Amino acid sequence: MKVRVLGSSAGGGLPQWNCSCAGCTAARAGEVEPRTQSSIAVVDESAAGPRAFLVNASPDVRQQLTASPALHPGSTRRSPIEAVLLTDAEIDHTLGLLILREGAGVTVHATAASEAVLREGTGFLTTLEAYCPVTVVPVGLGVEAALTDDLTYTAFDLPTGKTPRFPVRGERSDGGSAGGPEEGRVVGYRFHDRRTGGVVVYAPGVADLAPLRAACDGADLLLVDGTCFHDDELVRLGLGRKTAADMGHVALERSLDALADLGVPRVVLVHVNNSNPILLPGAAEGLVVGKAGVEIGTDGTEFSA
């Protein structure tokens, strides 16, 4: 399989339209590369033609697909993209679904929790269904599911502990329900190529690294949450009142040692927020990341497994 990072930024991208932090200013000045919002494409190239699957559909999806020749349509209105897999129902991961409305139909792989938000919260699926047929494939946790003869995925739960923005019916505002905390609100994916034996793990939203241990067993590549370096980064810069933990992300200052202990040969940071100093040339935080043996992902980077 081939994995392409379509977007490596957190919500808002780099530069963010209303932000003049050091990262956004540097991007506007051409000192650092701009970044689009978080998404990857996983491609099975073993068939007669490529079969591609997006993981999340960001608001920048049109721009991302234009920049990816392998994902261009082979003939009029015939795209190699077969489905979108969702890690959650956040707007920056799902707004792009509406941009895919020109297709003959959209297939969405989603947990019950994400589907509920997309129907009862944002209403994106209901809106999309007014333009084209929508097929929702239920995502079960810990269950290997086939995308093609060679390519499979297994979703795993990534509890955030944060208050959900869109509580669904029968759910408390803290995310719990009569049966206990709801699973599947945020998930990661473990992709397995049966032909090559390659394993890639994608987890752009991680509040606790513990669930990654089992998912990363035998993995060749981990694309993982690099949202903030410092937990109080947004507060420190005057960009917000929430810490990284409040938003459901573990800060790199707390995760780098644990990421190295996972034993994955290649660890690449994605979902990097515009506030993160690792984006700035020569920043001390970036040097710390490099010394830990962790890479900083960029838009357009491709991997094979």
Steps between C-alpha positions, in 0.01 A plus 500: 500500500595860455408769750497867405471780753241726340493748787735522799350793690244514776172688452538833325810403304819703468463790472165519672287776348462704819833433671831686507691271734865433418417191292227669295714809447792285383275313259367822347857624460604182320736397779318172567280289277123551531303202626147381438272336753554145621430207269676209331432275202567127516544340158499134399712482184489123461185502285470590131466864602549685828224472757514791742342569837502834677535508876303809594374757251630842590364836377813508280422173321465650151839669527655184644370277220611749235854477645494116487531373139450137604154594627388679184204351308600249233207604282214744522339487846676173590725545802723234658365611839255239623418608855575729792593357840437732795704517819235724658225746411698823549424769241860518379484126426154483345408828327670370186229235468272773366760593240488141368130540413566513122576127497253227415492420870714512814586204721586593858650264758405633845440382854150525641611796711634693201198422284270624776683834516495535120123451503380653826776755556656656189247340266769450234380155395140616466614794288723279284213258439306785337766510226610139450453149638689438823598156625609478863716200588498437879846496655541250782781529751764228492345333195712456188308622196595454135523794262645291214628145463836613641424805712328487838448733795436458869361793698595554864348731759682818607308643797540877534340577834375833362143627494343423162396801294191319373352263762262261327163380626513297819850623579615715790685822421820344638492232229366222717178305463290263702735219397818689589740712291432477129771338289592596148471877527867518390682207344829416335554255213747218451538423127640164389614405152463121483713480189807681634439453873529877550322664792427872535327662799322836473400685818469879451312555827654342811432595862674196652771291336405179684248382233772534234718225644298205375412672172867568424620145558696405188423830326740643242373857520307709751340828392408660830362808674748788511250777574685690772850481642410666831178413680428868577614619157179675393457663841865611507471663155165662572329292230247325723404393849527124458803280549590224257358248749174696518470456122573126514866511391810389689776761473829393344694608810316213674486247219839488325661249736193275487489518120860378487410211732232374261771339288365619164786547249358824362289750695368807319309790653181617331212728607753769598337819626606841367606590856752215524858637506635188325382663177753782535851456354760447770252487787629317808183292513559375147851395594359305796261318266785413264719368782213274604510340154158635408427664163280800430259414220422735212228517237574271206736261681453142379584169667490140380437196720 
